[in-house]
Amino acid sequence: MNSIVKNYLYSLGYQILTLFLPFIVIPYISRVLGASNLGLESYTVSVASIFMMIGNLGISNYGTRLIAELREDKEKLTIRTYNLIVTRTIMSVFALILFVIFSLNSHNKNVLLLQTVFFVSSTFFDFIWYFAGNERFKEIVTRNLAIKFVGVGLTFLLVKDSNDLWIYIIINGVVNLIPNLYFFTKVIQDIGRPKREYFSIHEAFNQLRHLIPFFVMGFIIQIYMNVDRLILEYYKLTYELGVYSQFLKLINVILAPITAIGAILLPRMSYLNRHSDNDSERLLAISTNVIIVLSVGLFFGLELISGEFITLFFGEEFGGYVNVFRICLLLIFTGSMSNIVVQQIVLPTKQEKKYSFVLLIATGIRIVFLVALLSTFQMLSAVIAAIISEMFIVFVCLLLVKKRYNITLLFPLMNTTKILISGIFMFVFVHSLQLGLITSIILGFISYLLILIILRETSCILIIKVLRAKVMNTK
């Protein structure tokens, strides 16, 4: 448990620091580049991400789980790692060829080709999965954080007006590529130089057989995550796409503490599911409870300050979309629940095929609702479609795992009600006082925490007991 806490603190510290970096960069970029440029950048990233998934072949999630299972067997770990490298090399070259062909036939070919170089290169040298599987999160955190600070500095230094979109793309590409080059050299140092006996056609096909479900799942995920941007651009709503993509970036930043939990627990849940079902269920119950506390607090807190916050954060250009942002905040709930179900249940229990099928249906649902509502609601249709499809994924995946896990233990009604009451009370209480932005944030946090403690919410009481025990032990 201590290693989990330590890894979570590393990851959370990284997420908190990277949380502040976008809070600095997003307002600047929104004002300097403008919504139309950001819409174009979002569209090209979406297209590049789909081709990048072909090059990655689902290795990120599969590799993390594989390394977690084999980390005590050095020989097997080395052989499997090198065979994954060979497989990804072949697929990266294939993806690059496809991407260049697509880019040359696009009206945004210069921007797309620029994205190509960095996306495919970053994918080829991406070995985060190796370190995550070994639960070596300190190395991931320190290297990524250092280069992110450099990226922020370069953005302010070099991106000066709406003509500097290409500079912004290069900076983002370099920020992703450099840490991956470092991790590549570290992996080679860890496992040693390749030997001829490591490689065999049988092993390659065996790896490919295991990778296919992850690839299918990853490819569907990319389509699912990017189809809204592709459709908005197809209907020439580039400006609205810029606003929408910035809102989603902010939502993802806000979800950082929650996604940190999922990233940390994926290798540990994979290990426990192989060795101890009881421990995995107990750990899952604790993490689920913490995630609900965080998501409810974030949702009601941001609903409280959204009117003043949007104009201050993004600029006057985005001020007319406050109500859209308020609806976007529902994605905090759906994103949190999806993180629990996918990262902590579906992937560790090896249900990728079922999840891929669910995701495929959800993608269809997202497309249908988006296209059906587009003429009436325009950008808002993308938000509505995203919320409905996420709710569908969570509901169906919970049905898939109800035989393995006791859902009522993961989501206890009484404790969940306490959390919701605390969030609603915080919103009503602070809203009634009509305070300024900073005062509302501070008072909202304090009031939410106090009500949770008064109602004796499970995770808060657990944390208090742990802290009290630590204090007593130091005396």
LUMMI-706977 format. One record per residue (C-alpha): residue in one letter; x, y negated, z. Coordinates in pm, whole numbers, plus 50000, padded with zeros to 5 digits. Layout:
N
AXYZ ...
# end
This chain:
475
M500005000050000 N502914976250078 S504244979849722 I500794971949583 V500584940549797 K504124930249696 N503414935849326 Y500124917249353 L501854887849524 Y504444886849244 S501744888248981 L499464864149165 G502314839649219 Y503044841548847 Q499364837248764 I499034807449000 L502054790048851 T500924797348496 L497484785248607 F498914750548662 L500854750248335 P497734752248112 F496104726448339 I498944703648230 V499194714247865 I495524719047764 P494454682847838 Y497484669647647 I497054692747347 S493284686347334 R493904649047304 V496964650147075 L495984677146823 G492194673046842 A489384698446816 S489724704646440 N493424713846459 L492784735446763 G489974752746574 L492354761046288 E494994773346533 S492424794846712 Y491254810246384 T494774818946266 V495674833746605 S492534855246588 V493464868646245 A497084874246349 S495974892546665 I494054918246462 F497084926446247 M499334925846553 M497164953246702 I497974975146402 G501674970746475 N501244977146846 L499205008946786 G497715007547136 I501115013147298 S500664986247566 N497975004447763 Y499055039847673 G502695032147752 T501865017648094 R499915048648190 L502495072548043 I505435056248224 A503445055848550 E502885093348519 L506455102448412 R508575077848609 E509855105648837 D511035126348537 K513895106748379 E514445129848080 K510815131047970 L510465093648025 T513475086647800 I512315109747521 R508755096247521 T509945060047532 Y512225063847229 N509545081647029 L507155053247107 I509765028546981 V510115047346649 T506355049646604 R505865012746670 T508705003046434 I506965020546145 M503585005246228 S505054970146274 V506544970845924 F503214983145785 A501314955745971 L503724929145846 I503184939545483 L499394939045524 F499504905445701 V501654888845433 I499294901245159 F496294887445350 S498044854245423 L498954848145059 N495284850744965 S494114826945238 H493554789345211 N495414786345543 K498384806845419 N501174784445555 V499814784945909 L499074822245886 L502564830645757 L504074810746043 Q501984830446289 T503054862746115 V506754859146192 F506284854246564 F503344877446627 V504844907946458 S508314901146602 S506884897346952 T504934929746912 F508014948946799 F510054937947102 D507224939847357 F508244963347639 I506174949047922 W504404982747938 Y507655000048041 F508194976848337 A504494976748432 G504435014848434 N507425014648669 E505694987548877 R508684964248828 F506574932948824 K509254910448972 E511274912548649 I508214905548436 V507244875448647 T510624858048674 R511594860148306 N508194850748167 L507784822048408 A511154806448325 I510484805847951 K506934792648001 F508324762048179 V510654756647884 G507674759547648 V505714733347840 G508654709447827 L509104714447452 T505374708747393 F505454674647562 L508754665947396 L508004675847036 V504204676546982 K503264640046939 D500304637646699 S497814657546489 N500484664646225 D502534685446470 L500364716646468 W503164736946308 I505574726446585 Y503044737546847 I502744771646677 I506534776046666 I506884767247036 N504214792547134 G505854818846914 V509304813747065 V507894814147419 N506404848647351 L509404862547162 I512364853747387 P511244872647702 N510454902947487 L513994903047347 Y515334903247703 F513054931947807 F514114951847500 T517774950447606 K516874959747965 V514924990447850 I517895002747644 Q520134997947949 D517675017648162 I517165047847941 G520545048347765 R521395049647397 P519265072147177 K520405107447098 R519445128546798 E517815155247015 Y515355129547154 F513495128146825 S511355154546659 I508435154946420 H506455175446672 E507005149446945 A506135120946708 F502835137146608 N502105145346970 Q502585108747064 L500505097646769 R497665120646875 H497605104247218 L497985069247075 I495095071046830 P492335066347095 F494255036447236 F494805022346888 V491125025946798 M490155010647131 G492684982247093 F491664975046734 I487994973846830 I488884951347125 Q490634926946891 I487634926546656 Y485324922546956 M487384894047104 N487924875246779 V484784880946572 D483124849646714 R486034827846601 L486114844046258 I482374838446208 L482484802146329 E485314795146084 Y483494813645805 Y480534790045852 K482934760145844 L482404751346211 T486114744446264 Y485544715046499 E483094734746716 L485534763946711 G488194740846853 V485944730847144 Y484814766747202 S488344780947195 Q489574755047448 F486714763847682 L487574800747653 K491244793647722 L490254775748040 I487964804448144 N490834828948092 V493134807148301 I490524805848578 L490234843748565 A494014847448615 P493854858748983 I491284885148886 T493154898348581 A496254900448802 I494454925949019 G493564947248716 A497094945648572 I498664955848902 L496224984048976 L496225000748630 P499485020248689 R498645027149054 M495105039148972 S496545061248694 Y498945076648947 L496275081349217 N493745096248975 R496315122948897 H497215129749261 S494455117549497 D490815109849410 N490005098149766 D492765072049767 S491755059249424 E488125054049529 R489135036349850 L491515013149663 L488895006549395 A486284996849657 I488654971449815 S489714955749484 T486094953849361 N485074935249674 V487934910249643 I487124904149275 I483464896849352 V484484871749622 L486824854049379 S484404853749084 V481444840249284 G483564812849438 L485044802749103 F481654802448929 F479764781049179 G482774758649240 L483164750448870 E479424746048820 L479634720349097 I482344698648938 S481894706048565 G480314672548471 E483254651248585 F485854678148525 I485314683548150 T485734647048052 L488734642748281 F490394675048169 F489734676647794 G489044640047714 E486024620547589 E485924640947265 F484724671247466 G482364652147698 G479244660247497 Y479714697647552 V479404699047933 N476244720347922 V477934745047687 F480814747947934 R478374754248221 I476924783648031 C480464795447945 L481114798648318 L478864829548324 L481774846648149 I483584845348484 F481074870748618 T481044892748310 G484824890848271 S485354900448635 M483034930348617 S484564941248288 N488034939748445 I486904962748726 V485264987948496 V487894989148220 Q491254983148392 Q490525001848714 I488125029748609 V487935036848235 L491645035348145 P493065052848456 T490515081248416 K491385085848045 Q487985077147898 E489315056647606 K487185074447345 K483935067447527 Y484975031547591 S485855026547224 F482375038047123 V480745014847378 L482904986047258 L482014992946896 I478314990246977 A478984958747182 T480804943546883 G477734950046669 I475514934146935 R477804903846948 I477724899146571 V473934903146550 F473194877846825 L475824853346698 V474584853146339 A470894853346440 L471274823446673 L473914804046477 S471584781846273 T469694771046587 F472384769346855 Q475644767446652 M478584769946897 L476314779547188 S475304810846995 A478884823847035 V478664819047413 I475274836347439 A476454865447222 A479604869447434 I477644870547762 I475104895947632 S477754919047485 E479894917747803 M476864926548016 F476154955947788 I479734969047824 V479674967048204 F476264983648233 V477025012748000 C480515019048143 L479075020548495 L476655047148372 L479605066648229 V481505067648559 K478645071448808 K479345108848847 R482975102448941 Y482485071649161 N479735061849401 I478535029149248 T476705018549565 L480025020349754 L481774999349491 F479004973249488 P477374974649835 L474124954749824 M474404939050169 N477964926550125 T477354914349769 T474324894949898 K476514878450164 I478934867049894 L476144852749675 I474594834549972 S477984819150052 G478424807149693 I474914792549668 F475244775250006 M478574759949903 F477064746949577 V473914732049736 F475744717350036 V478564700049846 H476314689249556 S473934671849799 L476784650149933 Q477654635449588 L481404634049659 G484374627749430 L486124655349235 I489034662449472 T486914659949787 S484294683249635 I486954709449553 I488454708849904 L485104708650087 G483714735349854 F486624758849926 I486404753650303 S482614757650321 Y482664789150103 L485354805150318 L483624795850645 I480264810450539 L481974842550427 I483584845650770 I480364836850957 L478444863150759 R481294887650827 E481954895450462 T483994927650436 S487164916150258 C487494884450469 I487174904250792 L489714929650662 I492214902050581 I491704886050925 K492334919551095 V495504925350892 L496804890350970 R495954894151338 A497814927451351 K500844911651182 V500864883451438 M500554907751729 N503414929051593 T505744899251570 K505254890551938 
# end
